Amino acid sequence: MTYKNALVYNLTGKMPTKPAKIIDKNILVEEVSQINQLVEGTKIEHEHKPTYEFIVKSLADTGKPPSAEDFYKHIAEDHLSDDKIYYTHLIAMLKKTGETDY
């Protein structure tokens, strides 16, 4: 199994039906990097399990998703449970990158 096929398998749980073809080495490196980021990000984003469970419960109880504001509040709570000053750190990082859409 090639490295790229192994990453696809790890990401999807399905074995690719055809071997990955290397057309351009730089594209492969970029694709592998993106796949790795997605795999790691998916693991990390399990921190939002309480919010997912909140949405499932809301749908079961009321037949509707929670309000947008309640959803955003739960996401913020997920982050703050990991880091009590998460948003202080995030704002500092965003300022470094020049991003101001917050």
Residue frames as a rotation matrix with the C-alpha (Angstrom) as fourth column:
MET 1
0.586 0.810 0.000 0.00
0.810 -0.586 0.000 0.00
0.000 0.000 -1.000 0.00
THR 2
-0.239 -0.658 0.714 1.36
0.580 -0.686 -0.439 3.41
0.779 0.310 0.546 -0.91
TYR 3
-0.852 -0.151 -0.501 1.63
0.505 -0.488 -0.712 6.18
-0.137 -0.860 0.492 1.66
LYS 4
-0.807 0.588 -0.063 -1.09
-0.582 -0.771 0.260 8.20
0.104 0.246 0.964 -0.06
ASN 5
-0.172 0.767 -0.618 -3.41
-0.183 0.591 0.785 5.18
0.968 0.248 0.039 -0.23
ALA 6
-0.452 -0.046 -0.891 -2.77
0.783 0.457 -0.421 4.56
0.427 -0.888 -0.171 3.46
LEU 7
-0.968 0.104 -0.229 -3.76
0.029 -0.858 -0.512 8.15
-0.250 -0.503 0.828 4.25
VAL 8
-0.499 0.836 -0.229 -6.93
-0.680 -0.214 0.701 7.82
0.537 0.506 0.675 2.18
TYR 9
-0.161 0.402 -0.901 -7.72
0.314 0.887 0.340 4.57
0.936 -0.228 -0.269 4.01
ASN 10
-0.712 -0.172 -0.680 -7.12
0.699 -0.083 -0.711 6.18
0.066 -0.982 0.180 7.42
LEU 11
-0.928 0.349 -0.131 -9.30
-0.336 -0.936 -0.108 9.13
-0.160 -0.057 0.985 6.47
THR 12
-0.263 0.884 -0.388 -12.21
-0.892 -0.069 0.447 7.27
0.368 0.463 0.806 4.90
GLY 13
-0.134 0.171 0.976 -11.94
-0.639 0.738 -0.217 3.77
-0.757 -0.653 0.011 6.34
LYS 14
0.861 0.424 0.282 -12.09
-0.034 0.601 -0.799 2.44
-0.507 0.678 0.532 2.78
MET 15
-0.169 -0.933 0.318 -9.25
0.367 0.240 0.899 1.06
-0.915 0.268 0.302 0.72
PRO 16
0.005 0.122 -0.993 -8.79
-0.760 -0.645 -0.082 2.99
-0.650 0.755 0.089 -2.54
THR 17
0.752 0.375 0.542 -9.71
0.021 0.808 -0.589 0.85
-0.659 0.454 0.600 -5.54
LYS 18
0.780 -0.541 0.313 -6.83
0.397 0.041 -0.917 2.18
0.484 0.840 0.247 -7.65
PRO 19
0.042 -0.846 -0.531 -3.25
0.976 -0.079 0.201 3.02
-0.212 -0.527 0.823 -6.68
ALA 20
0.730 0.124 -0.672 -2.55
0.127 -0.991 -0.045 6.73
-0.671 -0.052 -0.739 -6.30
LYS 21
0.438 -0.582 0.686 -0.65
0.873 0.094 -0.478 8.08
0.214 0.808 0.549 -9.27
ILE 22
0.123 -0.495 -0.860 2.05
0.461 -0.739 0.491 10.67
-0.879 -0.457 0.138 -8.80
ILE 23
0.688 0.145 0.711 1.67
0.713 -0.318 -0.626 13.27
0.135 0.937 -0.322 -11.53
ASP 24
0.223 -0.592 0.774 3.57
-0.093 -0.804 -0.588 16.08
0.970 0.059 -0.235 -9.86
LYS 25
-0.311 -0.458 -0.833 5.64
0.727 0.450 -0.519 15.57
0.612 -0.767 0.193 -6.71
ASN 26
-0.974 -0.077 0.212 4.75
-0.051 -0.841 -0.539 19.04
0.219 -0.536 0.815 -5.38
ILE 27
-0.148 0.987 0.063 1.02
-0.730 -0.152 0.666 18.40
0.667 0.053 0.743 -5.76
LEU 28
0.221 0.181 -0.958 1.38
0.305 0.921 0.244 15.08
0.926 -0.346 0.148 -3.94
VAL 29
-0.718 -0.551 -0.424 3.19
0.580 -0.138 -0.803 16.77
0.384 -0.823 0.419 -1.05
GLU 30
-0.809 0.477 0.344 0.45
-0.532 -0.843 -0.081 19.41
0.251 -0.248 0.936 -0.83
GLU 31
0.136 0.908 -0.397 -2.31
-0.526 0.406 0.748 16.79
0.840 0.107 0.532 -0.97
VAL 32
-0.040 -0.234 -0.972 -0.63
0.595 0.776 -0.211 14.64
0.803 -0.586 0.108 1.68
SER 33
-0.946 -0.323 -0.007 -0.20
0.216 -0.616 -0.757 17.71
0.240 -0.718 0.653 3.88
GLN 34
-0.471 0.846 0.251 -3.89
-0.779 -0.532 0.331 18.58
0.414 -0.040 0.910 3.51
ILE 35
0.294 0.548 -0.783 -4.94
-0.099 0.832 0.545 15.00
0.951 -0.083 0.299 4.25
ASN 36
-0.444 -0.535 -0.719 -2.70
0.678 0.324 -0.660 14.96
0.586 -0.780 0.219 7.34
GLN 37
-0.949 0.121 0.290 -4.18
-0.247 -0.859 -0.449 18.26
0.195 -0.498 0.845 8.50
LEU 38
-0.072 0.993 -0.093 -7.70
-0.740 0.010 0.673 16.91
0.669 0.117 0.734 8.01
VAL 39
0.161 0.064 -0.985 -6.93
0.340 0.933 0.116 13.70
0.926 -0.354 0.128 9.91
GLU 40
-0.730 -0.508 -0.457 -5.36
0.603 -0.165 -0.781 15.59
0.321 -0.846 0.426 12.82
GLY 41
-0.825 0.462 0.326 -8.06
-0.489 -0.872 -0.001 18.26
0.284 -0.161 0.945 12.79
THR 42
0.103 0.895 -0.434 -10.80
-0.384 0.439 0.812 15.63
0.917 0.083 0.389 12.87
LYS 43
-0.131 -0.232 -0.964 -9.19
0.723 0.643 -0.253 14.07
0.678 -0.730 0.084 15.96
ILE 44
-0.934 -0.323 -0.151 -8.85
0.340 -0.681 -0.648 17.44
0.106 -0.657 0.746 17.70
GLU 45
-0.665 0.710 0.232 -12.36
-0.570 -0.683 0.456 18.61
0.482 0.171 0.859 16.82
HIS 46
-0.183 0.567 -0.803 -13.81
0.486 0.762 0.428 15.76
0.855 -0.311 -0.415 18.86
GLU 47
-0.925 -0.155 -0.346 -13.60
0.378 -0.457 -0.805 18.40
-0.033 -0.876 0.481 21.60
HIS 48
-0.709 0.705 -0.033 -16.97
-0.696 -0.691 0.195 19.54
0.115 0.162 0.980 20.21
LYS 49
-0.764 0.416 -0.493 -18.65
0.308 0.907 0.288 16.26
0.567 0.068 -0.821 21.15
PRO 50
-0.637 0.580 -0.508 -20.73
0.547 -0.124 -0.828 17.98
-0.543 -0.805 -0.238 23.87
THR 51
-0.502 0.454 -0.736 -22.06
-0.584 -0.806 -0.098 20.41
-0.638 0.381 0.670 21.28
TYR 52
-0.744 0.229 -0.627 -22.84
-0.445 0.530 0.722 17.58
0.498 0.816 -0.293 18.88
GLU 53
-0.747 0.456 -0.484 -24.72
0.625 0.730 -0.277 15.78
0.227 -0.509 -0.830 21.68
PHE 54
-0.613 0.510 -0.604 -26.55
0.095 -0.711 -0.697 19.03
-0.785 -0.484 0.388 22.51
ILE 55
-0.579 0.373 -0.724 -27.73
-0.806 -0.391 0.444 19.30
-0.117 0.841 0.528 18.90
VAL 56
-0.761 0.279 -0.586 -28.82
-0.006 0.900 0.436 15.64
0.649 0.335 -0.683 18.78
LYS 57
-0.708 0.496 -0.503 -30.77
0.665 0.226 -0.712 16.08
-0.239 -0.838 -0.490 22.04
SER 58
-0.591 0.485 -0.644 -32.41
-0.338 -0.874 -0.349 19.26
-0.733 0.011 0.680 20.80
LEU 59
-0.630 0.333 -0.702 -33.50
-0.705 0.134 0.697 17.52
0.326 0.933 0.151 17.61
ALA 60
-0.742 0.337 -0.579 -34.85
0.379 0.924 0.052 14.52
0.553 -0.182 -0.813 19.57
ASP 61
-0.661 0.455 -0.596 -36.68
0.591 -0.174 -0.788 16.70
-0.463 -0.873 -0.154 22.13
THR 62
-0.154 0.576 -0.803 -38.08
-0.116 -0.817 -0.565 19.42
-0.981 0.006 0.193 19.87
GLY 63
0.455 0.263 0.851 -37.61
0.739 0.423 -0.525 18.24
-0.498 0.867 -0.002 16.30
LYS 64
0.931 -0.170 0.322 -35.56
0.059 -0.803 -0.593 21.40
0.359 0.571 -0.738 15.68
PRO 65
-0.043 -0.985 -0.165 -31.89
0.747 0.078 -0.661 22.30
0.664 -0.152 0.732 15.97
PRO 66
0.096 0.012 -0.995 -30.89
0.859 -0.507 0.077 24.71
-0.503 -0.862 -0.059 18.73
SER 67
0.965 0.203 -0.164 -30.81
0.116 -0.897 -0.427 28.41
-0.234 0.393 -0.889 17.98
ALA 68
0.522 -0.814 0.253 -27.70
0.333 -0.079 -0.940 29.72
0.785 0.575 0.230 16.26
GLU 69
0.234 -0.427 0.873 -26.79
-0.712 -0.687 -0.145 31.67
0.662 -0.588 -0.465 19.41
ASP 70
0.723 0.055 0.688 -27.05
-0.582 0.586 0.564 28.53
-0.372 -0.808 0.456 21.60
PHE 71
0.895 -0.427 0.133 -24.93
0.430 0.739 -0.520 26.62
0.124 0.522 0.844 19.08
TYR 72
0.309 -0.813 0.494 -22.20
0.007 -0.518 -0.856 29.29
0.951 0.268 -0.154 19.10
LYS 73
0.396 -0.113 0.911 -22.30
-0.882 -0.324 0.343 29.45
0.256 -0.939 -0.228 22.91
HIS 74
0.912 -0.030 0.409 -21.73
-0.137 0.917 0.374 25.70
-0.387 -0.397 0.832 23.14
ILE 75
0.646 -0.743 0.175 -18.77
0.502 0.241 -0.830 25.90
0.574 0.625 0.529 20.74
ALA 76
0.185 -0.569 0.802 -17.27
-0.492 -0.760 -0.425 28.67
0.851 -0.316 -0.420 22.91
GLU 77
0.625 0.100 0.774 -17.82
-0.766 0.268 0.584 26.52
-0.149 -0.958 0.244 26.02
ASP 78
0.945 -0.322 0.058 -16.05
0.326 0.915 -0.238 23.60
0.024 0.244 0.969 24.29
HIS 79
0.309 -0.876 0.370 -13.00
0.273 -0.291 -0.917 25.78
0.911 0.384 0.149 23.67
LEU 80
0.148 -0.223 0.963 -13.02
-0.756 -0.653 -0.035 27.29
0.637 -0.723 -0.266 27.15
SER 81
0.931 0.163 0.326 -13.13
-0.340 0.711 0.615 23.83
-0.131 -0.684 0.718 28.73
ASP 82
0.660 -0.750 0.050 -9.72
0.686 0.573 -0.448 23.20
0.307 0.330 0.893 27.07
ASP 83
-0.551 -0.827 0.108 -8.18
0.762 -0.552 -0.338 26.61
0.339 -0.104 0.935 27.73
LYS 84
0.092 0.650 -0.754 -9.66
0.902 -0.376 -0.214 29.14
-0.422 -0.660 -0.621 30.16
ILE 85
0.124 -0.080 -0.989 -8.24
-0.161 -0.985 0.060 32.03
-0.979 0.152 -0.135 28.10
TYR 86
-0.102 -0.097 0.990 -8.72
0.794 0.592 0.139 30.43
-0.599 0.800 0.017 24.67
TYR 87
0.686 0.490 0.539 -10.14
0.726 -0.520 -0.451 33.59
0.059 0.700 -0.712 23.13
THR 88
0.730 -0.562 -0.389 -7.32
-0.309 -0.778 0.547 35.77
-0.610 -0.279 -0.742 24.44
HIS 89
-0.266 -0.855 0.446 -4.89
0.071 0.444 0.893 33.42
-0.961 0.269 -0.058 22.67
LEU 90
0.041 0.359 0.933 -7.03
0.928 0.332 -0.168 33.25
-0.370 0.872 -0.319 19.52
ILE 91
0.941 0.334 -0.058 -7.39
0.299 -0.897 -0.327 37.03
-0.161 0.290 -0.943 19.24
ALA 92
0.348 -0.895 -0.279 -3.61
-0.409 -0.413 0.814 37.48
-0.844 -0.169 -0.510 19.67
MET 93
-0.399 -0.471 0.787 -3.00
0.443 0.652 0.615 34.93
-0.803 0.594 -0.052 16.89
LEU 94
0.402 0.642 0.653 -5.56
0.896 -0.129 -0.425 36.58
-0.188 0.756 -0.627 14.60
LYS 95
0.883 -0.129 -0.452 -3.95
-0.100 -0.991 0.087 39.98
-0.459 -0.032 -0.888 15.16
LYS 96
-0.101 -0.990 0.099 -0.56
-0.165 0.115 0.980 38.53
-0.981 0.083 -0.175 14.16
THR 97
-0.464 -0.023 0.885 -2.04
0.743 0.534 0.403 37.29
-0.482 0.845 -0.231 10.87
GLY 98
-0.980 0.079 -0.182 -3.85
-0.146 -0.910 0.389 40.56
-0.135 0.408 0.903 10.26
GLU 99
-0.519 0.850 -0.083 -7.27
0.517 0.390 0.762 38.95
0.680 0.353 -0.642 10.41
THR 100
-0.974 0.174 0.147 -9.87
-0.227 -0.716 -0.660 41.27
-0.010 -0.676 0.736 11.91
ASP 101
-0.277 0.926 -0.258 -13.14
-0.553 0.067 0.831 39.47
0.786 0.372 0.493 11.12
TYR 102
-0.535 0.147 -0.832 -14.05
0.616 0.742 -0.265 38.51
0.579 -0.654 -0.487 14.67
